[in-house]
Amino acid sequence: MTSIDRTPAEPDIHARRLGWLTAVTGLLPVAAAVILAAVGQTEAAAVVAVTGSAVTGTQVTVNIRR
């Protein structure tokens, strides 16, 4: 029987890059805040943490039309 599923076997290269970009964008401010806090720059760490949470808290929705 022929499958009617048209989903590609592998995700598109752009979809994979978007996933990595999202992960790095979220991880970078956390790592920067931890490093700044570890070296004693608590004020700078707080600013980076607040800015990072504001930036990564933004949600983008993509609507696919067929």
Summary of the structure (lengths in Angstrom):
residues: 66
radius of gyration: 18.7
end to end distance: 25.2
largest distance: 65.0
contacts: 113
relative contact order: 0.11
helix: 62%
strand: 0%
